[in-house]
Amino acid sequence: MKLVYTDENRFFVNNIKNILQNSGIKILVKNEFTSSVIGEVSPTDGWLELWVADGAEFEVAKKIIQKRFSEQGSVDWQCSHCSEKNDASFDFCWQCQTEKNRQTA
């Protein structure tokens, strides 16, 4: 098994997990229930981690993740409906669910 992705934001990790699983890659999630130890361990020790179950799929998983981030760009965006700031990886506003490229009248 190899660690393929980790982040402090559980939404990002779960998004990547779904993308990889939909691509047929078997993923193991570690630290899923560590929120109760926050404050007793290093903050990064509590981050969700995605591990590729089959080491042979590691490079494929990394390429899928890199492609996803390059498609999204690395620029955060502001919702045209509610003005909420969203991470570049989101296709919909987390606050009001307005689509990223939708323009309001």
N, C-alpha and C positions, 0 to 999 in steps of 0.2 A: 504494500500500500504506500501511496505517496500523497503528501499534502499538496493540493492543487490551488486552494483559494481560502483566504481568511479575511475578515474585516470586522470592525467593531459594530457595524450596522447590520442587524439581523435581516433586514429587508433585502439588502444587497446580496447577502450570502444565500438567502432562500431563492432569490431571482436567478442567481448563477446555478444553484442546485437544480432548479426546474429546467433551465436551458440544457444542462448536461444530461439530465435524466431523459428529457425529450429527444436527445440525440442518441439514446441507447447506452449511455455510459453509467455504470453502476457506481453510486456514490455512498460513502459512509459519512455521516455527520457526527462530529465530535464536539463536546462542550455544549450540547443542546440544553442541558439543565443546570448550568453553572451560575445562573443569576443569583442563587442563594449564597454564593461564596464571594461575591463582589465586596471589596473592602478588606478581605482577608488574604487575597492573593494579588499578584500583579494584574492590572487591568487587561493586558493582552492575554493573560492565561485564561480569561473567561470568554474570549471571542469565539464565535462559532468557527469551526474548521471543516472544510470539505476535503475528503480524502478519496482518491480514485482507488476502488477496490482492486482492479486489475492493473498492475504496473504498466502493462503493455499499452493501455489506453491513456496513459498520462500525457504524452505529447499531443494526442488528438484533443484531449480536454483543454490543454493550455492554448492550443490554436483556436478552439471554439471561444474561449474566454477572451483572447486577444481580438478576435474578429468582432465579437459583440461590443467590446469597448471602442474599437476603431470605427464601427458603424455608428455608434452613438456620439462619437467625439468625446472630448474630455471637458466640454464647457457646460457648466450648470446653466439651467434655463429658468426663466420666470414665466409663470402661467399668465396667459393673456386674459383669463377670466377673473381669477382671484388675486393675482400678483404674488402668489406664493413662490418662493425659490425652491427649485427641484434639482436633484442630482441629474447629471447627464445620462445616467443609465435608465432613468424613468421615461416611459413612453406616455404616461398619464400623470397628471398632477396628483400628488399624494393627498392633498387637501380637498380638492373638489372633483377629481377624476376627469378633468377636461383633457382631451388629447393634446399631446405636445405641440403639434403643428397646426392646431385649429385656431383660427382667428375669430374673435368675437366682433360683432357689428356695433 
